[in-house]
């Protein structure tokens, strides 16, 4: 491979956590304090092209949509530095990387999960250690992705993915995510996610800073214990098709995430008045129609509206008639659930 260039391109979806990861263990890099589980969003993704070379030159040339983004480079360089501890390939090669999202950057969708997921898959592919559809390959890509963004490690699987050690989840690990393999009831197997964009600005408090505030949080121990219990509950609901309890748990998890932010020292809030207005509208609509839909929230103001795809017409009308007024510039983005990352020829 000396003095040769190798090129590869991967598409990787974003994901939304149903049981939340919020808080890190000490003594490691990106180790979660509790297990989390997510759905991948197949229609909201990043595509990353990587060229690796042993020729003399700078360690990294990075572009976003073909345009230079010097502000992104320190984070990518730190990522490569972390990986080089575990990969001779990364240590001995220089990289030209271009990435693009099919959704606007800064819309509150986990662009870092999709971006680092795609980047990690490129590296795992060019290493050439494993076939790119093998369990070992996906675990290695997930392990690498975690070193860039914790939630990114869940994006390398199309199935619901669990990240974090848990006694009830086979092969679960803090070091990488694993797919949930026990099967999903048909009532929860064909859902969609519409992301209602309340605020597309930069968060006032970064996720990294938010995670750090959990170290001395008065309710942290109880939160981590509850999250571990919720992993058991939600995986049971997946298998049994208990939609009502699935909805209650997912919404409770979202509210607990933001409750932890509002009760930390220093405290902060990322939700906005329009966020709360949307939640109230969802509750009212569900009470009136009895349709299976739920909200969840990431670490931001935007609302993920989850619903059974068979009711797409009713939910679309609900969004346009009731929720659009609360969305910045009337913006929302929809995706099917699932969708496996893949190599692009």
C-alpha positions as CSV (number, residue, x, y, z in Angstrom):
1,X,0.0,0.0,0.0
2,X,3.0,2.3,0.1
3,X,2.6,5.5,-1.9
4,X,-0.8,4.4,-3.1
5,X,-4.1,6.2,-2.6
6,X,-7.2,4.3,-1.5
7,X,-10.7,5.7,-1.7
8,X,-14.0,4.7,-0.2
9,X,-17.5,6.3,0.4
10,X,-20.1,5.4,3.0
11,X,-23.6,6.6,3.8
12,X,-24.6,6.5,7.5
13,X,-28.0,7.5,9.1
14,X,-28.6,9.7,12.0
15,X,-30.4,8.2,15.0
16,X,-32.7,9.2,17.8
17,X,-32.3,7.7,21.3
18,X,-35.5,6.3,22.9
19,X,-33.8,5.6,26.2
20,X,-31.3,8.4,26.6
21,X,-27.6,8.5,27.1
22,X,-26.8,11.5,29.4
23,X,-23.7,11.2,31.6
24,X,-20.4,9.5,31.3
25,X,-18.3,7.2,33.4
26,X,-15.0,8.5,34.6
27,X,-11.7,6.9,33.6
28,X,-12.3,6.4,29.9
29,X,-13.2,8.0,26.6
30,X,-16.9,8.3,25.8
31,X,-18.1,5.6,28.2
32,X,-21.8,5.9,29.0
33,X,-23.1,6.0,32.6
34,X,-26.1,4.0,31.5
35,X,-27.2,1.9,28.5
36,X,-29.2,3.6,25.7
37,X,-31.2,2.4,22.8
38,X,-32.0,4.2,19.5
39,X,-33.8,4.0,16.2
40,X,-31.8,4.9,13.1
41,X,-33.3,7.5,10.7
42,X,-32.8,6.0,7.3
43,X,-33.7,9.1,5.3
44,X,-31.6,11.6,7.3
45,X,-28.0,10.7,6.7
46,X,-24.4,11.7,6.1
47,X,-22.2,10.6,3.1
48,X,-18.5,10.7,3.6
49,X,-15.7,10.1,1.1
50,X,-12.3,9.3,2.4
51,X,-9.0,9.1,0.4
52,X,-6.1,7.6,2.4
53,X,-2.5,7.9,1.3
54,X,1.0,7.2,2.6
55,X,2.4,10.1,0.5
56,X,4.0,13.0,2.3
57,X,1.6,15.7,3.2
58,X,-0.7,17.1,5.9
59,X,-2.4,14.6,8.1
60,X,-5.9,15.9,7.2
61,X,-7.6,17.8,4.5
62,X,-11.3,18.2,5.4
63,X,-14.1,19.7,3.4
64,X,-17.9,19.9,4.0
65,X,-19.8,19.8,0.7
66,X,-16.5,20.4,-1.1
67,X,-15.8,23.6,0.8
68,X,-13.0,24.1,3.3
69,X,-14.1,24.1,6.9
70,X,-11.1,24.9,9.1
71,X,-13.3,25.1,12.2
72,X,-14.2,21.4,11.9
73,X,-10.6,20.2,11.5
74,X,-9.6,20.2,15.2
75,X,-12.4,17.8,16.1
76,X,-11.6,15.5,13.2
77,X,-7.9,15.5,14.1
78,X,-8.6,14.7,17.7
79,X,-10.8,11.8,16.5
80,X,-8.0,10.4,14.3
81,X,-5.6,10.8,17.2
82,X,-7.8,8.7,19.4
83,X,-8.3,6.0,16.8
84,X,-4.5,5.9,16.0
85,X,-4.1,4.3,19.5
86,X,-6.0,1.2,18.1
87,X,-5.2,1.4,14.4
88,X,-1.8,1.3,12.8
89,X,-3.5,2.2,9.5
90,X,-4.7,5.6,10.9
91,X,-1.3,6.2,12.4
92,X,0.5,5.7,9.1
93,X,-1.8,7.4,6.6
94,X,-2.9,10.9,5.7
95,X,-6.5,11.6,4.8
96,X,-8.6,13.7,2.5
97,X,-12.2,13.7,3.8
98,X,-15.3,15.3,2.4
99,X,-18.7,14.9,4.0
100,X,-22.2,16.1,3.3
101,X,-25.5,15.8,5.1
102,X,-28.8,15.5,3.3
103,X,-30.3,17.7,6.0
104,X,-29.3,21.2,6.9
105,X,-26.5,21.4,9.4
106,X,-27.7,22.9,12.7
107,X,-31.3,21.7,12.5
108,X,-31.0,19.8,15.7
109,X,-30.7,16.4,14.0
110,X,-27.7,14.4,15.2
111,X,-25.3,15.3,12.4
112,X,-22.3,14.3,14.5
113,X,-23.8,10.8,14.9
114,X,-24.3,10.4,11.1
115,X,-21.0,12.1,10.2
116,X,-18.7,10.2,12.6
117,X,-20.6,7.0,11.9
118,X,-19.8,7.3,8.1
119,X,-16.2,8.4,8.8
120,X,-15.7,5.4,11.1
121,X,-17.1,3.0,8.5
122,X,-14.7,4.4,5.9
123,X,-11.7,3.8,8.2
124,X,-12.8,0.3,9.2
125,X,-13.3,-0.5,5.5
126,X,-9.9,0.8,4.4
127,X,-8.1,-1.0,7.2
128,X,-9.1,-4.2,5.4
129,X,-9.3,-6.3,8.6
130,X,-12.8,-7.6,8.2
131,X,-15.4,-8.1,5.5
132,X,-17.6,-5.0,5.5
133,X,-20.8,-6.9,6.3
134,X,-19.4,-9.0,9.2
135,X,-20.2,-8.6,12.8
136,X,-16.5,-7.8,13.5
137,X,-16.5,-5.0,11.0
138,X,-19.6,-3.4,12.4
139,X,-18.3,-3.7,15.9
140,X,-15.0,-2.1,14.9
141,X,-16.8,0.8,13.1
142,X,-19.0,1.3,16.1
143,X,-16.0,1.3,18.4
144,X,-14.3,3.9,16.2
145,X,-17.5,6.0,15.9
146,X,-17.8,6.2,19.7
147,X,-14.5,7.9,19.9
148,X,-15.8,10.8,17.9
149,X,-19.3,11.1,19.2
150,X,-20.9,8.7,21.7
151,X,-24.2,8.4,20.0
152,X,-22.5,7.8,16.6
153,X,-21.7,4.2,17.7
154,X,-25.4,3.4,17.5
155,X,-25.7,4.7,13.9
156,X,-23.8,1.8,12.3
157,X,-26.8,-0.6,12.7
158,X,-30.1,-0.5,10.9
159,X,-31.9,-2.3,13.8
160,X,-32.6,-0.7,17.1
161,X,-29.2,-0.4,18.7
162,X,-28.1,-0.6,22.3
163,X,-24.9,1.1,23.6
164,X,-23.7,0.5,27.2
165,X,-23.2,-2.6,29.4
166,X,-26.5,-4.1,30.5
167,X,-27.1,-7.6,32.0
168,X,-30.2,-8.2,29.9
169,X,-28.7,-7.3,26.5
170,X,-26.5,-10.0,24.9
171,X,-22.9,-8.9,24.2
172,X,-23.7,-5.3,25.3
173,X,-20.6,-3.1,25.8
174,X,-19.6,0.4,26.8
175,X,-17.0,0.3,24.0
176,X,-19.4,-0.2,21.0
177,X,-23.1,-0.6,20.3
178,X,-24.9,-3.9,19.4
179,X,-28.1,-4.5,17.4
180,X,-31.2,-5.6,19.3
181,X,-31.7,-9.1,17.9
182,X,-34.8,-10.4,19.7
183,X,-37.3,-9.2,17.1
184,X,-39.8,-6.4,16.9
185,X,-43.5,-6.8,17.1
186,X,-45.3,-5.6,13.9
187,X,-47.1,-2.9,15.8
188,X,-43.7,-1.2,16.4
189,X,-41.8,-2.2,13.3
190,X,-43.0,0.3,10.7
191,X,-42.9,3.8,12.3
192,X,-41.7,7.2,11.1
193,X,-40.0,10.2,12.7
194,X,-40.8,13.8,11.7
195,X,-38.4,16.2,13.3
196,X,-40.1,19.5,14.0
197,X,-37.5,22.3,13.8
198,X,-38.2,24.8,16.6
199,X,-34.7,26.2,16.8
200,X,-31.9,25.8,14.3
201,X,-29.3,27.8,16.1
202,X,-26.2,26.6,18.1
203,X,-27.0,25.2,21.5
204,X,-26.2,27.5,24.4
205,X,-24.7,24.6,26.3
206,X,-22.9,21.9,24.4
207,X,-23.7,18.2,24.9
208,X,-20.1,17.7,26.2
209,X,-20.6,20.4,28.9
210,X,-24.1,18.9,29.7
211,X,-22.7,15.4,30.2
212,X,-20.0,16.8,32.6
213,X,-22.6,18.4,34.8
214,X,-23.9,14.9,35.6
215,X,-20.8,14.1,37.7
216,X,-22.0,15.9,40.7
217,X,-25.7,16.0,39.9
218,X,-28.0,15.3,43.0
219,X,-30.2,12.9,41.0
220,X,-27.6,11.2,38.8
221,X,-27.6,7.9,40.6
222,X,-31.3,7.5,40.5
223,X,-31.4,8.6,36.8
224,X,-28.8,6.0,35.8
225,X,-30.7,3.3,37.7
226,X,-34.0,4.2,36.1
227,X,-32.5,4.2,32.6
228,X,-31.1,0.7,33.1
229,X,-34.6,-0.4,34.2
230,X,-36.2,1.3,31.2
231,X,-33.9,-0.6,28.8
232,X,-35.5,-3.9,30.1
233,X,-39.0,-2.4,29.8
234,X,-38.6,-1.0,26.3
235,X,-37.1,-4.2,24.9
236,X,-40.0,-6.1,26.3
237,X,-42.4,-3.6,24.7
238,X,-40.7,-4.1,21.4
239,X,-41.2,-7.8,21.5
240,X,-44.8,-7.8,22.9
241,X,-46.0,-4.8,20.9
242,X,-47.2,-2.9,23.9
243,X,-47.6,0.4,22.1
244,X,-49.2,2.3,25.0
245,X,-46.5,1.6,27.4
246,X,-43.8,2.2,24.7
247,X,-45.2,5.7,24.2
248,X,-45.4,6.5,27.9
249,X,-41.8,5.3,28.4
250,X,-40.3,7.2,25.4
251,X,-42.0,10.4,26.4
252,X,-40.9,10.0,30.0
253,X,-37.3,9.5,28.9
254,X,-37.3,12.7,26.9
255,X,-38.7,14.7,29.8
256,X,-36.2,13.1,32.2
257,X,-33.3,14.1,29.9
258,X,-34.4,17.8,30.1
259,X,-35.2,17.6,33.8
260,X,-31.6,16.6,34.4
261,X,-30.4,19.7,32.6
262,X,-32.8,22.0,34.5
263,X,-31.8,20.5,37.9
264,X,-28.0,20.5,37.4
265,X,-25.6,23.1,39.0
266,X,-25.3,25.3,37.0
267,X,-28.8,24.6,35.6
268,X,-29.8,25.3,32.0
269,X,-32.7,24.7,29.6
270,X,-32.6,23.8,25.9
271,X,-36.3,23.5,25.3
272,X,-38.2,26.6,24.2
273,X,-41.9,27.8,24.6
274,X,-42.7,26.4,21.1
275,X,-41.3,23.0,22.2
276,X,-43.7,22.9,25.1
277,X,-46.6,24.1,22.8
278,X,-45.9,21.2,20.4
279,X,-45.9,18.7,23.3
280,X,-49.3,20.0,24.5
281,X,-50.7,19.7,20.9
282,X,-49.5,16.1,20.6
283,X,-51.0,15.1,23.9
284,X,-54.4,16.7,22.9
285,X,-54.3,15.2,19.4
286,X,-53.6,11.7,20.8
287,X,-56.3,12.0,23.4
288,X,-58.8,13.0,20.8
289,X,-57.9,10.5,18.1
290,X,-56.3,7.6,20.1
291,X,-53.7,7.3,17.3
292,X,-50.3,5.7,18.2
293,X,-47.9,8.6,18.2
294,X,-45.3,9.9,20.6
295,X,-42.7,12.6,21.0
296,X,-39.1,12.4,22.0
297,X,-36.5,15.1,22.4
298,X,-32.8,15.2,21.8
299,X,-30.5,17.6,23.7
300,X,-32.1,20.6,22.1
301,X,-35.4,22.4,21.4
302,X,-36.6,20.4,18.4
303,X,-39.3,17.7,18.7
304,X,-39.2,14.2,17.2
305,X,-42.7,13.1,16.4
306,X,-42.8,9.3,16.2
307,X,-45.8,7.5,14.7
308,X,-47.1,4.4,13.1
309,X,-46.7,4.8,9.3
310,X,-50.1,3.5,8.6
311,X,-51.5,6.7,10.0
312,X,-49.3,8.9,7.8
313,X,-52.1,10.9,6.2
314,X,-53.7,11.8,9.6
315,X,-50.4,12.7,11.1
316,X,-49.3,14.8,8.1
317,X,-52.6,16.8,8.4
318,X,-52.0,17.2,12.1
319,X,-48.5,18.6,11.5
320,X,-49.6,21.0,8.8
321,X,-52.8,22.2,10.5
322,X,-51.6,22.4,14.1
323,X,-47.8,22.1,14.5
324,X,-46.3,24.0,11.6
325,X,-47.0,27.4,13.3
326,X,-44.5,26.4,16.0
327,X,-41.8,25.4,13.6
328,X,-39.1,27.9,12.6
329,X,-39.9,28.9,9.0
330,X,-42.4,26.1,8.9
331,X,-39.6,23.5,8.7
332,X,-39.8,19.8,9.5
333,X,-38.0,16.8,8.2
334,X,-39.4,13.3,8.0
335,X,-37.7,9.9,7.9
336,X,-38.5,6.2,8.0
337,X,-37.2,4.2,10.9
338,X,-34.4,1.8,10.2
339,X,-32.0,1.7,7.2
340,X,-28.6,0.2,7.4
341,X,-25.5,2.2,6.6
342,X,-23.9,1.1,3.3
343,X,-20.9,1.5,1.0
344,X,-21.5,3.7,-2.0
345,X,-19.8,2.5,-5.2
